Amino acid sequence: MFVSDCISINEKGHLTIGSADTVELAKEFGTPVYVFDENEIRNNLRAFRGSIEENYGGRGLVCYASKAFSCKEIYRICKQENVGIDVVSGGELYTALSVGFPAENIVFHGNNKTPDELRMAVENGVGRIVVDNLTELERLNAIACEAGKTVGIMMRIKPGVDAHTHDFIKTGQIDSKFGFALETGEALSAVKAALGMPSLKLRGLHCHIGSQIFDISPFELAAQVMLGLYKQIKDETGTELEELNLGGGFGIRYVDGDTPVPYGEYMKSVSAVVRAETEKLGLKMPFILIEPGRSVVGAAGLTLYTVGAVKNIPDIRTFVSVDGGMADNPRYALYKADYQVICANKANEAKDMTVTVAGKCCESGDLIQENTKLQTVEAGDILAVLSTGAYNYSMASNYNRIPKPPVVMVNNGEARIAVRRETYEDVASCDV
């Protein structure tokens, strides 16, 4: 019935997450509010970590892709669960370091890292910096040389694999702003340049083909293509790279029609390809890194809103207006992203209305869902939008000067604040 195992209905007919009554959560913390089930997050991390043990004999590292959801508490959880993280900005790096996350288990991505961000990574001993272009390669070598350090790097490669996903979240094809192209020979030339940089240690290569992928075959093909490049590098330079980062992009359920493959099946199939290809090509089995993000936190979170008004336009549509919108969830405006919407205080009732859920921003495009089924609702009801744990809080803005909602973590029915609600003073705090 629901898109996540951590969602249920209690004896009051109220929606629950992690055994906590969402109606009571809305009363206690106000709305809008992001709510996460901590146990679901930990279980997902443990499942990925276990898959490294099972399929690669423990020779690998799970790195949570924290752009999906970044805050101090999620980095504490990752540290406790003995996984690495990937960060894509100085802000994410700063947040992780501020809670004592071990820098050697941080992977730093980004297609245009600033000199200050690179210095910050070098000075703090980040374990792997993923280089995106030749300009960055030369800049990083100079920064590392100036600091008197040898810096571990990986290089982002576009393997030319179609991920069968939304155009905005495809990243592995040649027409992408990320990484070095394989087809043009750019990737091999860049690798040779990196091997000649005295202050850089090329640990391996990275690829990422896209996000919200339900098909295993693109991951298998990407692994095959990357190992072919490893063989070419070994033949032409004499260097056998020790690590391979296969990225992330595993799909989750947003609505009933989504059919993601169990993550263990991804890992089993891809590891079989890696083993077969390394044996065929005469390569050593590389140390494997993976970067799940959405698949760790997406379905572990939901957002609660209060209905402000119901506006019926006869023979046109019915608008259900809520106290949040595109400022806290821009994904519908960006991608027409599908979500499951439920009236939390009437969760056991039939969905007998077709509505458009509208936000409060002064923008016609501020919608959360259109033509979606919902229980009959009225002002004051609580709406829950499921599977909002990824790319909602992290993409939130202060459009219309609206303060960002808080983040609440639930653990076996007990709730605590992970990120407090912004105030109007917070919103204006940088004004001069």
C-alpha positions as CSV (number, residue, x, y, z in Angstrom):
1,M,0.0,0.0,0.0
2,F,2.8,2.4,0.9
3,V,6.1,3.2,-0.9
4,S,8.2,2.4,2.2
5,D,8.2,-0.3,4.9
6,C,8.5,2.3,7.6
7,I,5.1,3.8,6.8
8,S,1.9,2.4,8.4
9,I,-1.5,3.2,9.9
10,N,-2.3,3.0,13.6
11,E,-5.4,2.2,15.5
12,K,-6.6,5.8,15.2
13,G,-6.5,5.6,11.5
14,H,-3.5,8.0,11.4
15,L,-0.4,7.6,9.2
16,T,2.7,6.6,11.1
17,I,6.4,6.7,10.3
18,G,8.8,4.7,12.4
19,S,5.9,3.9,14.8
20,A,5.4,7.7,15.4
21,D,1.9,9.2,14.8
22,T,2.4,11.8,12.1
23,V,-0.7,13.8,13.3
24,E,1.0,14.1,16.7
25,L,4.3,15.0,15.1
26,A,2.5,17.8,13.2
27,K,1.1,19.1,16.5
28,E,4.4,18.9,18.3
29,F,6.7,20.4,15.7
30,G,4.4,22.4,13.5
31,T,4.1,22.2,9.7
32,P,5.7,22.0,7.2
33,V,8.1,19.5,8.7
34,Y,10.4,16.9,7.2
35,V,10.3,13.6,9.2
36,F,12.8,10.7,8.8
37,D,12.9,7.2,10.2
38,E,16.4,6.8,11.6
39,N,16.2,3.0,11.7
40,E,15.3,2.9,8.0
41,I,18.3,5.0,7.2
42,R,20.6,2.8,9.3
43,N,19.1,-0.4,7.9
44,N,19.7,0.9,4.3
45,L,23.4,1.8,5.1
46,R,23.9,-1.6,6.7
47,A,22.4,-3.4,3.7
48,F,24.8,-1.6,1.3
49,R,27.7,-2.3,3.6
50,G,26.7,-5.9,3.8
51,S,26.6,-6.2,0.1
52,I,30.2,-5.1,-0.1
53,E,31.1,-7.8,2.3
54,E,29.1,-10.4,0.4
55,N,30.0,-9.5,-3.1
56,Y,33.5,-8.1,-2.9
57,G,34.9,-9.8,0.2
58,G,34.8,-6.6,2.1
59,R,37.2,-4.9,-0.3
60,G,35.2,-1.8,-0.8
61,L,33.6,1.3,0.7
62,V,30.1,2.5,0.8
63,C,30.0,6.3,0.5
64,Y,26.7,8.0,1.2
65,A,26.1,10.6,-1.5
66,S,25.2,13.4,0.9
67,K,23.9,15.9,-1.6
68,A,20.7,13.9,-1.3
69,F,20.3,15.0,2.3
70,S,23.1,16.8,4.2
71,C,23.1,17.9,7.8
72,K,25.2,17.2,10.9
73,E,23.0,14.4,12.1
74,I,23.2,12.4,8.9
75,Y,27.0,12.6,9.0
76,R,27.0,11.4,12.6
77,I,24.9,8.5,11.6
78,C,27.2,7.6,8.7
79,K,30.2,7.8,11.0
80,Q,28.5,5.5,13.5
81,E,27.6,3.0,10.7
82,N,31.2,2.9,9.4
83,V,30.5,4.1,5.9
84,G,32.2,6.9,3.9
85,I,30.5,9.9,2.4
86,D,30.7,11.9,-0.8
87,V,30.4,15.6,-0.7
88,V,30.0,18.1,-3.6
89,S,30.8,21.5,-2.0
90,G,32.7,23.3,0.7
91,G,29.5,23.6,2.7
92,E,28.9,19.8,2.8
93,L,32.6,19.2,3.6
94,Y,32.6,21.8,6.4
95,T,29.4,20.2,7.9
96,A,30.9,16.7,7.8
97,L,34.2,17.8,9.3
98,S,32.4,19.8,12.0
99,V,31.1,16.6,13.6
100,G,34.4,14.8,13.4
101,F,33.7,12.7,10.3
102,P,37.0,11.0,9.3
103,A,38.4,12.9,6.3
104,E,40.1,9.9,4.8
105,N,36.7,8.4,4.2
106,I,35.4,11.5,2.3
107,V,35.1,11.6,-1.5
108,F,34.9,15.1,-2.8
109,H,33.0,15.6,-6.1
110,G,32.0,18.5,-8.3
111,N,32.5,19.8,-11.8
112,N,33.8,23.2,-10.8
113,K,35.4,23.1,-7.3
114,T,36.8,26.5,-6.4
115,P,40.4,27.0,-5.4
116,D,39.2,27.6,-1.8
117,E,37.3,24.4,-1.8
118,L,40.3,22.4,-3.1
119,R,42.6,24.0,-0.5
120,M,40.1,23.1,2.2
121,A,40.0,19.5,1.0
122,V,43.8,19.3,0.8
123,E,44.4,20.9,4.2
124,N,41.9,18.6,5.9
125,G,43.3,15.4,4.4
126,V,40.3,14.4,2.3
127,G,41.0,10.9,1.1
128,R,39.8,11.1,-2.5
129,I,39.2,14.2,-4.6
130,V,37.4,13.3,-7.9
131,V,38.9,15.5,-10.6
132,D,36.4,16.6,-13.3
133,N,38.6,18.4,-15.9
134,L,42.2,19.3,-16.9
135,T,42.0,22.8,-15.4
136,E,41.1,21.4,-12.1
137,L,43.8,18.7,-12.4
138,E,46.5,21.3,-12.8
139,R,45.0,23.6,-10.2
140,L,44.9,20.8,-7.6
141,N,48.4,19.7,-8.3
142,A,49.6,23.2,-7.7
143,I,47.7,23.5,-4.5
144,A,49.0,20.1,-3.2
145,C,52.5,21.1,-4.2
146,E,52.2,24.4,-2.3
147,A,50.9,22.5,0.7
148,G,53.7,20.0,0.5
149,K,51.3,17.1,0.3
150,T,50.6,14.2,-2.0
151,V,46.8,14.1,-2.6
152,G,44.8,11.0,-3.5
153,I,42.6,11.6,-6.6
154,M,40.1,9.8,-8.8
155,M,39.0,11.0,-12.2
156,R,35.4,11.2,-13.3
157,I,34.8,9.4,-16.6
158,K,31.8,9.6,-18.8
159,P,31.3,5.9,-19.9
160,G,28.8,6.8,-22.6
161,V,26.0,4.7,-21.0
162,D,22.3,5.6,-21.3
163,A,20.8,5.4,-17.9
164,H,17.1,5.3,-19.1
165,T,16.2,8.2,-16.7
166,H,15.1,11.8,-16.9
167,D,17.3,14.0,-19.1
168,F,18.1,16.3,-16.2
169,I,19.6,13.5,-14.1
170,K,21.5,11.6,-16.8
171,T,25.2,12.1,-16.2
172,G,27.1,9.3,-18.0
173,Q,26.6,10.3,-21.6
174,I,29.1,12.4,-23.7
175,D,26.8,15.5,-23.7
176,S,27.2,16.0,-19.9
177,K,28.9,18.8,-17.9
178,F,30.5,16.1,-15.8
179,G,33.8,14.4,-16.3
180,F,36.1,13.3,-19.2
181,A,34.7,11.7,-22.3
182,L,35.7,8.2,-23.2
183,E,34.8,8.2,-26.9
184,T,37.0,11.1,-27.8
185,G,40.2,9.8,-26.1
186,E,40.0,12.7,-23.6
187,A,39.8,10.3,-20.7
188,L,42.9,8.4,-21.5
189,S,44.9,11.6,-22.2
190,A,43.7,13.0,-18.8
191,V,44.8,9.8,-17.0
192,K,48.3,10.1,-18.6
193,A,48.5,13.7,-17.5
194,A,47.5,12.8,-14.0
195,L,50.1,10.1,-13.7
196,G,52.7,12.7,-14.5
197,M,51.6,15.1,-11.7
198,P,54.1,14.9,-8.9
199,S,51.8,15.9,-6.1
200,L,48.9,13.7,-7.1
201,K,48.3,10.0,-6.5
202,L,45.8,8.6,-9.0
203,R,43.9,6.0,-6.9
204,G,41.4,5.0,-9.6
205,L,38.5,6.2,-11.8
206,H,34.9,7.1,-11.1
207,C,31.7,7.0,-13.2
208,H,28.1,7.8,-12.5
209,I,25.5,7.2,-15.2
210,G,22.5,8.9,-13.7
211,S,19.8,8.8,-10.9
212,Q,16.6,6.9,-10.2
213,I,17.6,4.0,-12.4
214,F,15.5,0.8,-12.2
215,D,17.4,-1.3,-14.7
216,I,20.5,-3.3,-13.8
217,S,21.9,-3.5,-17.3
218,P,23.3,0.1,-17.5
219,F,25.3,-0.5,-14.3
220,E,26.7,-3.8,-15.7
221,L,27.6,-2.1,-19.0
222,A,29.3,0.8,-17.1
223,A,31.4,-1.6,-15.1
224,Q,32.4,-3.4,-18.3
225,V,33.3,-0.2,-20.1
226,M,35.4,1.1,-17.1
227,L,37.4,-2.0,-16.8
228,G,38.1,-1.9,-20.5
229,L,39.6,1.5,-19.9
230,Y,41.6,0.1,-16.9
231,K,43.1,-2.5,-19.3
232,Q,44.0,0.1,-21.8
233,I,45.7,2.3,-19.1
234,K,47.7,-0.7,-17.9
235,D,48.8,-1.6,-21.5
236,E,49.8,2.0,-22.4
237,T,51.2,3.3,-19.2
238,G,52.2,0.2,-17.2
239,T,50.1,1.4,-14.3
240,E,47.3,-0.8,-12.9
241,L,44.8,1.4,-11.0
242,E,43.8,0.1,-7.6
243,E,40.3,1.5,-7.1
244,L,37.0,1.7,-9.1
245,N,34.2,3.9,-8.1
246,L,30.9,2.8,-9.7
247,G,28.8,5.7,-8.3
248,G,25.2,5.4,-7.4
249,G,21.8,6.1,-8.9
250,F,19.7,3.2,-7.6
251,G,16.0,3.9,-7.9
252,I,13.4,4.1,-5.1
253,R,9.6,3.9,-5.0
254,Y,7.9,7.2,-5.2
255,V,4.5,5.8,-6.4
256,D,3.0,2.3,-6.7
257,G,4.1,2.0,-10.4
258,D,7.8,2.3,-9.5
259,T,9.5,-1.1,-9.4
260,P,13.1,-0.8,-8.2
261,V,15.2,-3.9,-8.1
262,P,16.4,-4.8,-4.6
263,Y,19.7,-3.2,-4.0
264,G,21.4,-6.5,-3.3
265,E,20.5,-7.7,-6.8
266,Y,22.3,-4.6,-8.3
267,M,25.4,-5.5,-6.3
268,K,25.3,-9.2,-7.1
269,S,24.9,-8.6,-10.8
270,V,27.5,-5.9,-11.1
271,S,30.0,-7.7,-9.0
272,A,29.7,-10.8,-11.3
273,V,30.6,-8.5,-14.2
274,V,33.5,-7.0,-12.4
275,R,34.9,-10.5,-11.5
276,A,34.4,-11.8,-15.0
277,E,36.0,-8.8,-16.7
278,T,39.0,-8.6,-14.4
279,E,39.7,-12.3,-15.0
280,K,39.2,-11.9,-18.8
281,L,41.4,-8.8,-19.0
282,G,44.1,-10.0,-16.7
283,L,43.5,-7.3,-14.1
284,K,43.5,-7.5,-10.3
285,M,40.2,-7.1,-8.6
286,P,40.0,-3.3,-7.7
287,F,38.9,-1.9,-4.4
288,I,35.2,-0.9,-5.1
289,L,33.4,2.2,-4.0
290,I,29.7,2.8,-4.4
291,E,27.8,6.0,-3.7
292,P,24.1,5.5,-2.8
293,G,22.2,8.6,-1.8
294,R,18.6,8.7,-2.6
295,S,18.3,4.9,-2.0
296,V,19.6,5.5,1.6
297,V,17.3,8.4,2.7
298,G,14.6,8.9,0.0
299,A,11.9,6.5,1.1
300,A,12.9,7.0,4.8
301,G,11.5,10.5,4.8
302,L,8.2,12.3,4.4
303,T,6.9,15.8,4.6
304,L,3.9,16.9,6.6
305,Y,1.7,19.9,5.7
306,T,-1.5,21.5,7.0
307,V,-4.3,22.1,4.5
308,G,-5.2,25.8,4.4
309,A,-8.0,25.8,1.9
310,V,-9.8,23.6,-0.6
311,K,-10.8,25.5,-3.8
312,N,-13.1,23.7,-6.3
313,I,-13.3,25.1,-9.8
314,P,-16.3,23.3,-11.3
315,D,-15.4,21.1,-14.3
316,I,-11.8,22.2,-14.1
317,R,-10.0,21.0,-10.9
318,T,-9.9,21.1,-7.2
319,F,-7.0,22.8,-5.5
320,V,-5.9,21.7,-2.1
321,S,-3.6,24.4,-0.7
322,V,-0.9,23.6,1.9
323,D,1.4,25.7,4.0
324,G,4.5,24.6,2.1
325,G,5.3,24.0,-1.6
326,M,8.1,24.6,-4.0
327,A,10.3,26.3,-1.4
328,D,10.6,23.0,0.5
329,N,10.0,20.6,-2.4
330,P,11.0,22.0,-5.8
331,R,11.1,18.6,-7.5
332,Y,7.6,18.7,-9.1
333,A,8.4,22.1,-10.6
334,L,11.7,20.9,-11.9
335,Y,10.9,17.3,-13.0
336,K,7.1,16.8,-12.7
337,A,8.2,14.3,-10.0
338,D,5.5,11.8,-8.9
339,Y,4.7,11.4,-5.2
340,Q,2.2,9.5,-3.1
341,V,0.1,11.9,-1.1
342,I,-2.1,10.9,1.9
343,C,-4.3,12.7,4.4
344,A,-2.5,11.7,7.5
345,N,-5.4,12.1,9.9
346,K,-7.7,10.1,7.5
347,A,-5.2,7.6,6.3
348,N,-7.6,4.6,6.7
349,E,-10.3,6.3,4.5
350,A,-10.8,5.8,0.8
351,K,-9.2,8.2,-1.6
352,D,-12.3,9.6,-3.3
353,M,-11.2,12.9,-4.6
354,T,-8.9,13.9,-7.5
355,V,-7.0,17.0,-6.6
356,T,-4.1,19.3,-7.3
357,V,-2.0,19.9,-4.3
358,A,-0.8,23.5,-4.4
359,G,1.8,25.4,-2.4
360,K,1.7,28.8,-0.9
361,C,4.4,30.5,-3.0
362,C,3.3,33.4,-5.2
363,E,4.0,31.3,-8.4
364,S,1.5,29.5,-10.6
365,G,3.9,26.6,-11.0
366,D,4.1,26.1,-7.2
367,L,2.4,22.6,-7.2
368,I,3.3,19.4,-5.4
369,Q,1.1,17.0,-7.4
370,E,-1.6,17.3,-10.1
371,N,-4.6,15.0,-10.7
372,T,-3.7,12.9,-7.7
373,K,-6.2,10.8,-5.7
374,L,-6.7,11.9,-2.1
375,Q,-9.2,11.4,0.8
376,T,-11.8,14.1,1.1
377,V,-10.0,16.9,2.9
378,E,-10.8,20.2,4.5
379,A,-8.9,23.1,6.1
380,G,-6.9,21.9,9.1
381,D,-6.2,18.4,7.8
382,I,-2.6,17.1,7.7
383,L,-1.2,16.0,4.4
384,A,1.8,13.7,4.1
385,V,3.9,13.5,1.0
386,L,5.9,10.3,1.0
387,S,9.4,9.6,-0.2
388,T,10.7,13.1,0.3
389,G,13.8,12.2,2.2
390,A,16.1,12.9,-0.8
391,Y,16.5,16.2,-2.6
392,N,13.8,18.1,-0.7
393,Y,15.5,19.6,2.4
394,S,18.8,19.7,0.4
395,M,17.1,21.7,-2.4
396,A,14.9,23.9,-0.2
397,S,15.1,27.7,-0.7
398,N,13.8,30.8,1.0
399,Y,11.7,31.8,-2.0
400,N,9.2,34.5,-1.0
401,R,11.3,34.8,2.2
402,I,9.7,31.6,3.6
403,P,11.8,30.0,6.4
404,K,12.9,26.4,5.8
405,P,11.1,23.7,7.8
406,P,12.7,21.7,10.5
407,V,14.0,18.1,10.2
408,V,12.7,15.6,12.8
409,M,14.3,12.2,13.3
410,V,12.1,9.4,14.6
411,N,13.6,6.3,16.4
412,N,11.1,3.6,17.5
413,G,8.4,6.2,18.0
414,E,10.5,8.7,19.8
415,A,11.1,12.0,17.9
416,R,13.9,14.6,18.2
417,I,14.9,17.7,16.2
418,A,17.9,17.2,13.9
419,V,17.6,20.7,12.2
420,R,15.6,23.4,13.8
421,R,13.0,25.5,12.0
422,E,14.3,28.7,10.5
423,T,13.0,32.0,11.9
424,Y,12.4,35.2,10.0
425,E,15.5,36.5,11.8
426,D,17.4,33.6,10.2
427,V,16.1,34.5,6.7
428,A,17.2,38.1,7.1
429,S,20.4,37.4,9.0
430,C,22.8,38.0,6.1
431,D,21.2,41.3,5.1
432,V,23.2,44.5,5.7
